[in-house]
Amino acid sequence: MRRVAIIGVGTTKFGELWDKSLRDIGIEAGIKAIEDANISGSDIDAIYVGNMSAGNFINQEHVAALIADYAGLAKRHIPATRVESACASGGLALRHGFMAVASGIHDIVVVGGAEKMTDVSGADATATLIMAADQEWEAFVGMTFPGLYAMMAVRHMYEYGTTKEQLAMVAVKNHRNGALNPNAQFRREIDLDTALNAPMIAYPLGLYDCSPVTDGASAVVLAPLEMAKKYTDTPIEIIGSGQASESLALHDREDICTMKSTVFAAREAYKMAGIMPSDVDVAEVHDCFTINEIIATEDLGFFKKGEGGKAVEEGLTERDGEIPVNTSGGLKAKGHPVGATGIAQAVEIVYQLRGEAGKRQVDGAEIGLAHNVGGTGATAVVHIMRRVN
Ligand code: COA
């Protein structure tokens, strides 16, 4: 297996991008990434595109071919592959790009993620998103993602004493970080009262416990580490990659306070990287709802099971805390264009490890982790990255 590095990154702003189409934002992110990598289109051997549901959001399937065509790459007939795994589509596309370079099949690979969600009504977006849950057992009887995560939150509160205030503190922290991210959907801080008194979406999750509906795209350029220095002085090596699955429906799980997919994906990634959770300096985790940041920080091994809420309350996940979590603002404030999210997380980790995260910079960050979840955890993907000195 060859060692693989990220040599370039790019992202669009996240938010309601009504004046841009999916192809516009996909290309914008891709061009930024290839400029950042100092390569040209003729260097690219393959592209992978994470996208969850363009068919339902914008009536467009065959998205990877569309992006390759619009980017001028179809003329060179390079392979273009779409990867779909609900909200983990981006992270999984990154894993497939990583495997393609590691195996020696391709050298220069662009991995992007893109989703255009705001061209449909909120009700239609909710109906599309829930297609990633179990249709017969969950969606058919009226479940939504806020509803499913609300059940996980209530159980976590019951089992471990996690409080609504602790959930709200995740939102306050992530809005504080998002305010420092020029590409975030929400660049405003909120206080605890605002989070606690927001309109209820599905008890105990209020408006600020939810990630929003978002348009956006992000991209990274991968190369074998041995070639990376030809393009950049600051290659970021992917030192661990893990993926795992779990039952699609919540009711088939022994315990809905944990995502075994995260536990197993993280175990594989830590093993490949040869590190422990305590070695991680900065993490982007899948906070589609505030409860999931708490569950993820436990399942990733940063805190003991049941102590994720307390950790937030004690400030351990703040930018200057023991393990800074979601410095980008997370899905909560940066936004959650579902198929792009896994790539956007990797982009933030690259900024952090290069020391280019501006006011969000974590001092001396050398090892970063990105954790991307599909649905309520039927898929989880974990990547670990390290600065190459
Ligand atoms: N956090 C903070 N503010 C939010 C927000 C969020 N998640 N969602 C919407 N807002 C704000 C909007 O900016 C808008 O503010 P404004 O009035 O100042 O312009 C206001 O709230 C109303 O926005 P609207 O789009 O009408 O909200 P909504 O009630 O239709 O949708 C949710 C709110 C929470 C239902 C929606 O964001 C949602 O479905 N989120 C979950 C998405 C999801 O399930 N993703 C997959 C995860 S697995």
Residues whose N, C-alpha, C, O or C-beta is under 5 A from the ligand:
A	BS01	COA	G122 L129 F145 P146 I201 L207 Y208 C210 S211 P212 V213 C288 K332 G375
